[in-house]
Amino acid sequence: MIILVIITLGSVVGSFLNAVIWRLRVGRSIMERHSVCPHCQQALGFFDLVPVLSFFMRKGRCHYCHKRISWQYPLVEMTTVILFLVFYLVVGLQWSLIWYLISVCFLVIIFVYDWQWGEIPDVITLPAIVIAFVFSFIFRAPWWNVALAALIGGGFFLLQFLISRGRWIGGGDIRLGVLMGALLGWPVILLALFLAYFTGSIVGIFLIIIKKKKMSSPIPFGTFLSVATLIAMLWGEKIIEWYLNIIW
């Protein structure tokens, strides 16, 4: 029964996240009541908004103008469901699960927004930082642990920003680094940074090989930071413990 509740919640939240992403991009309020087609601006009805199913029932097209709808919509919805399920299975049914699921929402938005448009919106990261600090102090580490991790995460990117004079990374990466530290604590923040750079390098090299990117092409690094944060939230401490057992 609880699995069905998590699946339903994840699909509904995923649909909401899609709306948030689109409204942020076009400058519309997330408090608006009705969702609309991104092409014809027609207000969507209930059967147009059923998560995942509506996309396939309408064959990936708007019911009104018949223009193609991006695959982003069902993918975000399905990804949110999967993440909600994984966090439930790993964390269990306890109060801290709320904190994890809220974190998933912020990270999914950051992932998609940076992947699509190469930006990390402050309107998402700044509230997320505040919420992450509050929940971390309640459910996780002592305040100094969270503060140290946030300082390391933000400071790491701030240093790169200063050295490169903003050519390597933007201010959004700095704030995302602070958020990562607040979510993960010390020393898991170090693992997340390593995972992000490792996966980012592999994907970047692959894109260069298949000629989708050039050496000078920017890579939406916030996407890799988001994925690395999710992995570290789920299994960070176990990965670190496994690694220490190997080297010692």
NUDRENTI-440976 format. One record per residue (C-alpha): x, y, z; residue number from 0. Coordinates in steps of 0.1 Angstrom, whole numbers, plus 5000, padded with zeros to 4 digits. Layout:
BEGIN
REC     c1     c2     c3   pos
REC      X      Y      Z   NUM
...
This chain:
BEGIN
REC     c1     c2     c3   pos
REC   5000   5000   5000     0
REC   5027   5024   5009     1
REC   5045   5017   4977     2
REC   5014   5027   4957     3
REC   5012   5059   4978     4
REC   5049   5067   4970     5
REC   5044   5060   4933     6
REC   5013   5083   4932     7
REC   5030   5110   4951     8
REC   5061   5108   4929     9
REC   5042   5111   4897    10
REC   5021   5140   4909    11
REC   5052   5158   4923    12
REC   5070   5151   4890    13
REC   5042   5167   4870    14
REC   5044   5197   4893    15
REC   5082   5200   4889    16
REC   5077   5201   4851    17
REC   5053   5230   4856    18
REC   5078   5248   4879    19
REC   5107   5244   4854    20
REC   5086   5257   4825    21
REC   5072   5286   4844    22
REC   5106   5296   4857    23
REC   5119   5297   4822    24
REC   5091   5318   4808    25
REC   5088   5340   4838    26
REC   5054   5329   4850    27
REC   5044   5325   4886    28
REC   5044   5290   4900    29
REC   5012   5300   4919    30
REC   4991   5302   4887    31
REC   4962   5278   4889    32
REC   4961   5264   4854    33
REC   4989   5247   4834    34
REC   4989   5255   4797    35
REC   5004   5241   4765    36
REC   5039   5256   4760    37
REC   5030   5261   4723    38
REC   4994   5273   4720    39
REC   4989   5285   4756    40
REC   4956   5265   4758    41
REC   4947   5257   4794    42
REC   4950   5220   4800    43
REC   4923   5198   4814    44
REC   4925   5169   4839    45
REC   4931   5143   4812    46
REC   4959   5163   4797    47
REC   4977   5163   4830    48
REC   4977   5127   4841    49
REC   5014   5120   4848    50
REC   5032   5099   4821    51
REC   4999   5084   4808    52
REC   4987   5117   4792    53
REC   5019   5120   4772    54
REC   5015   5085   4757    55
REC   4977   5087   4753    56
REC   4981   5119   4733    57
REC   5011   5103   4714    58
REC   5034   5130   4726    59
REC   5014   5159   4711    60
REC   4992   5187   4724    61
REC   4955   5177   4723    62
REC   4946   5212   4710    63
REC   4974   5224   4686    64
REC   4988   5189   4679    65
REC   5024   5201   4682    66
REC   5050   5178   4698    67
REC   5055   5179   4735    68
REC   5090   5174   4748    69
REC   5101   5140   4762    70
REC   5113   5160   4792    71
REC   5078   5158   4807    72
REC   5073   5120   4811    73
REC   5110   5115   4818    74
REC   5109   5140   4847    75
REC   5078   5124   4861    76
REC   5092   5088   4858    77
REC   5125   5099   4873    78
REC   5108   5115   4902    79
REC   5088   5083   4909    80
REC   5119   5062   4907    81
REC   5139   5085   4931    82
REC   5110   5087   4955    83
REC   5108   5049   4956    84
REC   5146   5045   4960    85
REC   5148   5070   4988    86
REC   5118   5053   5005    87
REC   5135   5019   5003    88
REC   5168   5032   5015    89
REC   5157   5056   5042    90
REC   5125   5039   5053    91
REC   5092   5054   5065    92
REC   5104   5080   5090    93
REC   5102   5117   5094    94
REC   5136   5123   5077    95
REC   5122   5109   5045    96
REC   5103   5142   5040    97
REC   5136   5160   5040    98
REC   5151   5136   5014    99
REC   5121   5139   4991   100
REC   5121   5177   4992   101
REC   5158   5176   4984   102
REC   5150   5153   4954   103
REC   5126   5180   4941   104
REC   5152   5208   4943   105
REC   5179   5186   4926   106
REC   5156   5174   4898   107
REC   5147   5210   4889   108
REC   5184   5221   4890   109
REC   5194   5191   4869   110
REC   5168   5197   4842   111
REC   5172   5235   4841   112
REC   5210   5234   4839   113
REC   5209   5207   4812   114
REC   5184   5225   4791   115
REC   5196   5261   4794   116
REC   5230   5261   4812   117
REC   5217   5280   4842   118
REC   5212   5272   4879   119
REC   5183   5295   4890   120
REC   5189   5313   4923   121
REC   5152   5312   4930   122
REC   5156   5275   4935   123
REC   5191   5272   4951   124
REC   5187   5299   4977   125
REC   5155   5286   4993   126
REC   5169   5251   4990   127
REC   5200   5262   5010   128
REC   5179   5276   5038   129
REC   5157   5245   5040   130
REC   5187   5221   5038   131
REC   5203   5238   5067   132
REC   5172   5236   5088   133
REC   5165   5200   5081   134
REC   5202   5190   5084   135
REC   5204   5205   5118   136
REC   5172   5186   5128   137
REC   5178   5152   5112   138
REC   5216   5148   5105   139
REC   5249   5162   5117   140
REC   5258   5188   5144   141
REC   5258   5223   5131   142
REC   5296   5226   5127   143
REC   5296   5195   5105   144
REC   5270   5210   5081   145
REC   5286   5244   5082   146
REC   5320   5229   5074   147
REC   5307   5210   5045   148
REC   5288   5240   5031   149
REC   5320   5261   5034   150
REC   5340   5234   5016   151
REC   5314   5230   4988   152
REC   5309   5267   4982   153
REC   5346   5276   4988   154
REC   5357   5250   4963   155
REC   5338   5266   4935   156
REC   5344   5302   4947   157
REC   5381   5296   4945   158
REC   5377   5284   4909   159
REC   5356   5314   4901   160
REC   5382   5338   4914   161
REC   5411   5321   4897   162
REC   5394   5319   4864   163
REC   5376   5353   4868   164
REC   5343   5336   4861   165
REC   5354   5317   4829   166
REC   5353   5282   4843   167
REC   5322   5283   4864   168
REC   5294   5307   4873   169
REC   5279   5320   4905   170
REC   5252   5293   4904   171
REC   5278   5266   4909   172
REC   5290   5283   4940   173
REC   5256   5284   4955   174
REC   5250   5248   4945   175
REC   5282   5239   4962   176
REC   5269   5254   4994   177
REC   5236   5235   4990   178
REC   5255   5202   4985   179
REC   5274   5208   5017   180
REC   5243   5215   5036   181
REC   5226   5184   5023   182
REC   5255   5160   5027   183
REC   5277   5171   5056   184
REC   5313   5163   5061   185
REC   5331   5142   5047   186
REC   5304   5131   5022   187
REC   5307   5164   5004   188
REC   5341   5154   4992   189
REC   5328   5122   4977   190
REC   5300   5141   4959   191
REC   5326   5165   4944   192
REC   5347   5136   4932   193
REC   5318   5118   4917   194
REC   5306   5149   4898   195
REC   5340   5156   4883   196
REC   5346   5119   4875   197
REC   5313   5115   4857   198
REC   5315   5149   4841   199
REC   5349   5141   4826   200
REC   5337   5108   4812   201
REC   5306   5123   4797   202
REC   5325   5153   4784   203
REC   5351   5131   4767   204
REC   5324   5109   4752   205
REC   5306   5139   4737   206
REC   5339   5152   4722   207
REC   5346   5118   4707   208
REC   5312   5116   4690   209
REC   5316   5153   4680   210
REC   5287   5166   4699   211
REC   5309   5189   4719   212
REC   5343   5207   4714   213
REC   5370   5211   4739   214
REC   5360   5247   4744   215
REC   5322   5239   4747   216
REC   5306   5246   4781   217
REC   5292   5216   4800   218
REC   5262   5220   4823   219
REC   5281   5209   4854   220
REC   5251   5215   4876   221
REC   5236   5183   4862   222
REC   5265   5162   4873   223
REC   5266   5179   4907   224
REC   5229   5171   4912   225
REC   5234   5134   4903   226
REC   5264   5131   4925   227
REC   5245   5147   4954   228
REC   5217   5122   4950   229
REC   5241   5093   4950   230
REC   5260   5106   4980   231
REC   5227   5112   4999   232
REC   5217   5076   4994   233
REC   5250   5057   4997   234
REC   5277   5082   5005   235
REC   5286   5070   5039   236
REC   5287   5033   5028   237
REC   5309   5042   4998   238
REC   5333   5060   5021   239
REC   5333   5032   5046   240
REC   5339   5006   5017   241
REC   5368   5027   5004   242
REC   5385   5031   5038   243
REC   5383   4994   5044   244
REC   5401   4988   5011   245
REC   5430   5013   5017   246
REC   5434   5003   5054   247
